Every structure is written in structure tokens, then in C-alpha cells.
Amino acid sequence: MVYFDNAATTKPCPEAVAAVVKGLECFGNPSSLHGLGLAAEQEREKARSAVAAALGASPEEIVFTSCATESSNTVIFGAAASVGKRKKRIVTTSVEHPSVAACCNKLEEEGFGVIRVRPREDGSFSAEDILAAVDENTCLVTCMLVNNETGSILPAERVFAAVKKRFPRTLTHCDCVQGFMKLPVSVKKLPADFISLSAHKIHGPKGIGALYIRKGVHIPAFMIGGGQEKGFRSGTESVPLIMGFGAACEKLSGSIGQRFEKVFRLRDRLAEKCSEAEGVFINSSPEASPYIVSIAVEGLKSEPLLHFLEQKGIYVSSGSACSKGKKSSVIAEFRVPERLRDSVLRISFSEDNTEDEVDRLMDAVSEAQKTLARIR
Ligand code: PLP
């Protein structure tokens, strides 16, 4: 199997699997006052420290959630609920993941003004364009770090720094799902009040995410009840999944640079092969994260091509996993020419991939070009 769909999800690493199993055995409720509860609580806190350390944060700033989608919903609806009548403007981008975009759409229906800043003609984002949309009535600026369809890196750091300088009370949120553990993400450099993270994109288990909340920042809790996670996210914690998340962070945090270099070489190999091939184009910019490369095979439809590759044991995505065959508006936002938009494949790497696998992919694409029916 050649697995090139790591932006959809990653294979859990052995350390995360072992931690989940250990967590299932260490089955006490972390809120129980007896020894079994205490053991579970200690494991949960160890994992919290690992996630926090990976982000340069302190453990008290990390809340465990069920996924990044929950983290972002919590922030966006929480920010909206905590503002007065006047501050009803939200600034975001036109390429956010649906877990952010859908929340903004809903708030727009409820009367918020949502400004979706678009990339420039060359597909890149300018921090100035985003900043120009922010005013004193802006309650929240939400800008992702790495786009999940093209790997584009957005100027979140510069935007948030300038927003905080001019409008210190405006909240800043960053969806770091595709950047965490791939680029050096640290709250010491990224002035976000909130950061959404997901374990299953970093070789951890599914069903567990985290929300970073900068010390001193308050929004209402999204889930209320038993008061777990210091009252911010009620519900008995999934200690096994939390432990798996912590183990994945511990494993990956020391190797961001090394893994980046390896994946960079894979992206270079893919770019080289695409330039040699007839009718295969790279949609992602050379400055994008090398972990995600959007390509287009002119004249072939994404879905049959994806299934053709699958028959050869090669797994890729058409656009993003969330779009499930629907045409992606994000690809158009990044100025991919109209004639290529139905022909997009997303190749997303992990450090476990090899150059040989890239060659296998491109051989299979070339075979598909000779075999599959072309779009008329
Ligand atoms: N944000 C981005 C950029 C993503 O790529 C994804 C998943 O594809 C999510 C958020 C949602 O993550 P989760 O599956 O943990 O809800």
C-alpha cells in the first residue's frame, strides 16, 4: 500500500497505539477520588503536559476536546456569545476548513458581519489584506495556518500580532490542524488566543483534539455538566485517547526539522516528476507546506482517477476528504484554472513515505492517462 492521504488522517504510530491500550487498562475515572481515579488523572495530566510542551504552552492552557472541529466550534460560537451588541464583525479567510467556515456562515445568518478575505491573484494571502478588514467592532479574527487542500501557509502570525497591537480585545483563533508537528508552531511566536489541534493528523488516535486557550482569556464553555476540564468542557475525559495524543506529541516533537526535510525531498521529487509528465500540473505554491501537494491531471476526472490509483494500492484524495467528491470552492479560491478544477488530486505525505512511492504514483498516473476516458 502507498498511503498519500495523510492530510485526511494518519496511521497511528506504535507509541500512540500502546498508550491507548495502556489507557484502556488504566480504566479509572479521573474524577474518582480513589487510587484508580488518581492513576487515570495522572496519565491525563502527563499527556496534557506533552501536548502543551509541543506547542510551547503551559499545561493549564490546554483543554481536551473530541476533535479540532469541536475546538473551533467552541471558540467561534463562544466568542460570538461573549460580545456585546456592537462587536458583531468576524474576520476570516475564504479558504478555511468547513469546521470554521460553517460556524462563520451560521453566525452570519444570525446577524454577524463576516468578512472572508480572499487570496490575491497569485493565490497567496497578504497579511495587510486581512488586517485591512479588521476594525474596532471585530470580535474575532480566525485564520488557519496551513490550508488542508493546497498546503498554503497563511500569514496568521503577522496578522494576529498586528491585530493584538491595534485591537487588544479582539480575539484571535488559529486552526493549526495541518501545521502542528509539521511546522514549528509555538504560542511564543503565534499570538493566538485560541488554537485548534487534532490528534489523528499527527499519528495519534481519532476522536481526540485539543484547544489551546491563552492564559487570562475567557469564553463561555461549550459543553456544560460535570465540570471536567476545569469546567470548560464537561464530560468524562477519554483518558485512552488523551494518552494516545500525548504519546504522538512526545514522539514527534523532537523531529519537526528532520521530518520536514524528508518530506520536502518527497515534494521536490513529485514536482520534478510532474514537470516531466505531460498534462500534470502542481496547484500548490513552492512556498506551501511540503506535506500537502495539490496536483491536477488535465482531462481526467478526479474521482475515477482516485479509484484507478486505489486499484494499484495507492491512496490519495480528491480535494479534501471532507468535500467527498463535491467540487471544492477552495481550489477555485486559490486560482486553479477552471479547466483543471475537476481534475484535482491531493497528495499528502508523511515522513514514512519514500521517493520510490512517488515514482509509483506518477507511473500509475501516466498509465491512467492512457487508460481512462477523458473529460469532454
Ligand atoms: N481543520 C483542518 C485544517 C483540517 O484539515 C481538519 C480535518 O481534515 C479539521 C480542521 C478537522 O479536524 P477533526 O477531524 O479533528 O475535527
Residues whose N, C-alpha, C, O or C-beta is under 5 A from the ligand:
A	BS01	PLP	A7 A8 C67 A68 T69 H97 S99 V146 N148 D175 V177 Q178 S198 G209
